[in-house]
């Protein structure tokens, strides 16, 4: 049997249209798969059967999989996907074959009854006989409305519904043909353009040097995957960029090129998500969905194991060079840091996960002490460790998550003085001390309404901290974290605040967020965030656009982010996020500001073709 192709690749590689379809291939929606749990998968199929077309459970090799529909038109398949994802958020589009002999649900007799029912309704409609009112459609070839039947039917290659045939074992000749056809070399690639634009009017201290800035970054790149010797795959993303950056009265322009990732994997493209071990070598993505522990690209070696219920991997490496100039997608200034990362995820009950993390972050010495700026920063000496546990899951009412972590080790610090109204600083002292602390985040979100076009959610996060930099109680997130994830729309945003974008050290944070779907893949979203200090301190963990608080109050302030984010598919693919953000300082800044509010505008656009 041909190994399945999971289009929702771990690295968000390519849309389904990049593969091209053979004459007997269609777009379909894959909902779930498992080597066992057939009864559970059949229950999922029954849940979908009265709302979506051609719901079935297929047996492919040793795997059972729930799939929906057969479409030739990508837009129609994508439209159906948005509805299916309201019930099963992990569903994704893929290309598939119309092979009834692989169906194990629905049973033959049930399918015949449904087919006869469709034919009876179709004949009655042609004769002008109205259906009995008040009964919803039960046709497996219908969307939520019976009039969609003909539209769906037109997307299926056969005129009449085909009934599943009893399962049969392939002949030796069929096995040879299938094996030969699967040994073709894969090459998939796409070009992209990424534009990141921001304008910020930050806090205005009484010194008269407002923390204002502007960035305009453009990147043109090419990413690809290719099979090598029908045994390995090579994944790559190489780009060149131009950037204009301004902070206060300092500007810089820079052109550069970089490798976002380029690595060899011991599996082919089609094999990459099948159970078992694999090994990766090179610059690779270390991605976890919410970016709380990490979401970045590092050079090194990774051993990974995947199965239906248990997934884990070990990574060792670092960032050997770092020419990036923008942190719009991941943290930068990681050159010289070394990492050991271990992660395990166990699905202990259906869609309920328990995860564990261990991260070691090490840097041998301080760097950039003689030329620090808001763009380069000082890379401190570090030897830190994190041990974390995660609970997450999906329920009928929505999804939830809990992260709890403990950090310990030694970390470097600097004392510095800002140079007038510029982006530069002068380092006056460095020191290296032991730190330890606890950090946590808990949250949940829910989709509302019959069409699941509204959403609400909350998150609460806390990181221990002391009331002075010489204290030992602190919780810092790893430098490879991003704190970026999805609210409800298709794009990741900084869920701790687009403007404040803080670390968790000495911070208590409460966020209430909501969204409303205004288009097929477009969401209007709002994120309201309240910031308090864990202990009163003259230091704040915010972005470069903030000044030190007064050390007299825990109330750092409130941020409101209003966003629109979405995706446009058709002739190429567009993804975009536009955000307007307002920060209202709290009592911790009383007596230190000339201008009371800070605000910013952020725009990120990606174009793939």
MOKA-V525235 format. One record per backbone hydrogen bond with DSSP energy under -1.0 kcal/mol. CO is the residue of the C=O (numbers start at 1). NH is the residue of the N-H. Records with the same first field share a line. If there is no record, write none. Layout:
# MOKA-V525235
CO = NH  NH
This chain:
# MOKA-V525235
7 = 9
9 = 12
15 = 18
16 = 19
22 = 25
26 = 96
27 = 71
28 = 94
29 = 68
30 = 92
32 = 66
34 = 64
37 = 41
38 = 42
39 = 43
40 = 44
41 = 45
42 = 46
43 = 47
44 = 48
45 = 49
48 = 51  52
53 = 69
56 = 67
57 = 104  105
58 = 65
60 = 63
63 = 60
64 = 34
65 = 58
66 = 31
67 = 56
68 = 29
71 = 27
73 = 77
74 = 78
75 = 79
76 = 80
77 = 81
78 = 82
80 = 84
81 = 85
83 = 86
84 = 87  88
88 = 91
92 = 30
94 = 28
96 = 26
97 = 99
99 = 102
100 = 103
102 = 59
105 = 57
107 = 111
108 = 112
109 = 113
110 = 114
111 = 115
112 = 116
113 = 117
114 = 118
115 = 119
116 = 120
117 = 121
118 = 122
119 = 123
120 = 124
121 = 125
122 = 126
123 = 127
124 = 129
125 = 128
139 = 142
140 = 54
145 = 148
146 = 149
148 = 152
149 = 153
150 = 154
152 = 155
153 = 156
171 = 175
172 = 176
173 = 177
174 = 178
175 = 179
176 = 180
177 = 181
178 = 182
180 = 183
186 = 227
188 = 225
190 = 223
191 = 609
192 = 221
193 = 607
194 = 219
195 = 605
196 = 217
197 = 603
198 = 215
199 = 601
200 = 213
201 = 599
203 = 211
204 = 594
205 = 208
210 = 212
211 = 202
212 = 248
213 = 200
214 = 246
215 = 198
216 = 244
217 = 196
218 = 242
219 = 194
220 = 240
221 = 192
222 = 238
223 = 190
224 = 236
225 = 188
226 = 234
228 = 231  232
232 = 228
233 = 265
234 = 226
235 = 263
236 = 224
237 = 260  261
238 = 222
239 = 258
240 = 220
241 = 256
242 = 218
243 = 254
244 = 216
245 = 252
246 = 214
247 = 250
250 = 247
252 = 245
254 = 243
256 = 241
258 = 239
261 = 237
262 = 283
263 = 235
264 = 281
265 = 233
271 = 274
276 = 306
278 = 304
279 = 266
280 = 302
281 = 264
282 = 300
283 = 262
284 = 298
286 = 296
288 = 291
291 = 482  483
296 = 286
298 = 284
299 = 318
300 = 282
301 = 316
302 = 280
303 = 314
304 = 278
305 = 312
306 = 276
309 = 347
311 = 345
312 = 305
313 = 343
314 = 303
315 = 341
316 = 301
317 = 339
318 = 299
319 = 336
334 = 337
337 = 319
338 = 362
339 = 317
340 = 360
341 = 315
342 = 358
343 = 313
344 = 356
345 = 311
346 = 348  354
349 = 352
351 = 394
352 = 349
353 = 392
354 = 346
355 = 390
356 = 344
357 = 388
358 = 342
359 = 386
360 = 340
361 = 384
362 = 338
363 = 382
367 = 379
372 = 425
373 = 377
379 = 367
381 = 412
382 = 363
383 = 410
384 = 361
385 = 408
386 = 359
387 = 406
388 = 357
389 = 404
390 = 355
391 = 402
392 = 353
393 = 400
398 = 395
399 = 445
400 = 393
401 = 443
402 = 391
403 = 441
404 = 389
405 = 439
406 = 387
407 = 437
408 = 385
409 = 435
410 = 383
411 = 433
413 = 431
415 = 428  429
417 = 426
418 = 420
419 = 422
421 = 249
423 = 374
424 = 419
426 = 417
429 = 415
431 = 413
433 = 411
435 = 409
436 = 474
437 = 407
438 = 464
439 = 405
440 = 462
441 = 403
442 = 460
443 = 401
444 = 458
445 = 399
446 = 456
448 = 454
449 = 452
453 = 517
454 = 448
455 = 515
456 = 446
457 = 513
458 = 444
459 = 511
460 = 442
461 = 509
462 = 440
463 = 507
464 = 475  506
468 = 471
472 = 436
478 = 481
480 = 295
483 = 495
485 = 493
493 = 485  495
494 = 497
497 = 501
500 = 543
504 = 507
507 = 463
508 = 532
509 = 461
510 = 530
511 = 459
512 = 528
513 = 457
514 = 526
515 = 455
516 = 524
521 = 567
522 = 518  519
523 = 565
524 = 516
525 = 563
526 = 514
527 = 561
528 = 512
529 = 559
530 = 510
531 = 556  557
532 = 508
541 = 503
543 = 546
545 = 203
554 = 533
555 = 588
556 = 586
557 = 531
558 = 584
559 = 529
560 = 582
561 = 527
562 = 580
563 = 525
564 = 578
565 = 523
566 = 576
568 = 574
570 = 572
572 = 570
573 = 608
574 = 568
575 = 606
576 = 566
577 = 604
578 = 564
579 = 602
580 = 562
581 = 600
582 = 560
583 = 598
584 = 558
586 = 589
587 = 590
588 = 550
589 = 592
592 = 206
596 = 585
598 = 583
599 = 201
600 = 581
601 = 199
602 = 579
603 = 197
604 = 577
605 = 195
606 = 575
607 = 193
608 = 573
